Amino acid sequence: MYAIDKSSGSLVWESLKGLGFSSSPYVSGDRLYISADDGNVYALDASSGAVLWSKSILPNSASATVADNKVYVGGGGTGFIYAFDATTGSEIWRFAVGSQGIDTSTPCVIGKDGEVYSLGDSGPRS
């Protein structure tokens, strides 16, 4: 994971060296959240790249989404959608979506009503 200065194009920081990513990072305030191919969801300090917390949810996780100080992420082959406290990384809840799994190419979407939506391997889930 790299942070590049938008004016100069120079490297600001590098973090999680040696890991692969199949998800996109999500920036919320002073933090960046990303799922890595090692099976962890990471919270990084957006200014320094320092790892603030990580949680294991198995490889092939979807991109994270943040709302109301909660990080929402689908666990790929785990068949769960997770909610973590955005500050501490503590698990708030997990929801089983059944045998159809979670689509790992898309993030969860949080509706105005607070409902969490995710794509299952065979279509939308809520």
C-alpha positions in Angstrom: 0.0 0.0 0.0 1.4 3.3 -1.0 0.5 7.0 -0.3 1.7 9.4 -3.0 1.9 13.2 -2.7 -0.6 14.5 -5.2 1.5 17.7 -5.9 5.0 16.3 -6.3 4.3 12.6 -7.0 6.7 11.6 -4.3 6.2 8.6 -2.0 4.8 9.7 1.4 4.6 6.2 3.0 4.5 2.5 2.2 2.7 0.0 4.4 1.7 -3.7 4.5 4.8 -4.5 2.4 4.6 -7.9 0.7 0.8 -8.2 0.8 -1.5 -8.4 -2.1 -4.8 -6.6 -2.3 -7.9 -7.6 -4.3 -10.1 -4.9 -2.6 -10.0 -1.1 -2.8 -9.1 1.1 0.1 -11.7 3.2 1.9 -10.6 6.5 3.5 -12.7 7.9 6.4 -11.4 10.8 8.3 -7.8 10.1 9.3 -8.0 6.4 8.6 -7.7 4.1 5.7 -9.4 0.6 5.7 -8.5 -2.2 3.4 -8.8 -6.0 3.1 -5.6 -7.8 2.2 -5.0 -11.2 0.6 -3.6 -12.5 3.9 -7.1 -12.6 5.2 -7.0 -9.5 7.4 -8.9 -6.3 7.3 -6.6 -3.4 8.3 -7.1 0.1 9.7 -4.1 2.4 8.8 -3.3 5.9 9.9 -3.8 7.8 6.6 -1.0 10.2 7.4 1.7 7.7 8.3 0.6 4.3 7.1 1.0 2.8 10.6 -1.3 -0.2 11.3 -3.8 0.7 13.9 -5.6 -2.6 14.0 -6.3 -5.7 12.0 -8.9 -8.5 12.1 -8.7 -11.9 10.4 -11.8 -12.8 8.3 -10.1 -15.1 5.7 -8.7 -14.2 2.3 -10.7 -12.7 -0.6 -12.6 -10.1 1.4 -14.6 -7.4 -0.2 -13.8 -3.7 0.0 -14.7 -2.1 3.3 -17.3 0.6 3.8 -17.6 2.9 6.8 -20.7 4.5 8.3 -21.5 5.6 11.8 -18.0 4.7 13.1 -18.5 1.1 11.9 -16.5 -0.7 9.3 -18.6 -3.1 7.2 -17.0 -5.8 5.1 -18.1 -9.0 3.4 -15.9 -12.0 4.3 -15.8 -13.7 1.0 -15.8 -17.5 1.5 -16.8 -17.1 5.2 -20.4 -16.4 4.3 -20.6 -13.5 6.8 -20.9 -9.8 6.7 -18.9 -8.2 9.5 -19.3 -4.9 11.4 -16.2 -3.7 13.3 -15.8 -0.6 15.5 -13.9 1.8 13.2 -11.7 3.0 16.1 -10.8 -0.1 18.0 -11.4 -2.9 15.5 -13.7 -4.8 18.0 -16.2 -7.0 16.3 -19.7 -5.5 16.8 -21.6 -8.2 14.9 -21.5 -10.7 12.1 -24.4 -11.8 9.9 -24.5 -15.2 8.1 -25.8 -14.9 4.6 -26.0 -18.6 4.0 -24.2 -21.0 1.6 -24.3 -18.5 -1.3 -21.3 -16.5 0.1 -20.4 -12.9 -0.4 -19.3 -11.4 -3.7 -15.7 -10.2 -3.1 -15.6 -7.7 -5.9 -18.0 -5.1 -4.3 -18.3 -3.3 -1.0 -21.3 -3.4 1.3 -23.6 -0.4 0.8 -25.3 1.3 3.8 -28.8 2.7 3.1 -30.2 5.8 4.6 -32.3 3.6 6.8 -29.1 2.0 8.2 -29.7 -1.3 6.4 -26.6 -3.1 5.1 -26.7 -4.4 1.6 -24.2 -6.8 -0.1 -24.0 -8.8 -3.3 -24.1 -12.5 -2.8 -22.5 -14.9 -5.2 -25.9 -15.2 -6.8 -27.3 -11.7 -6.4 -28.2 -8.9 -4.0 -28.6 -9.6 -0.2 -29.9 -7.3 2.5 
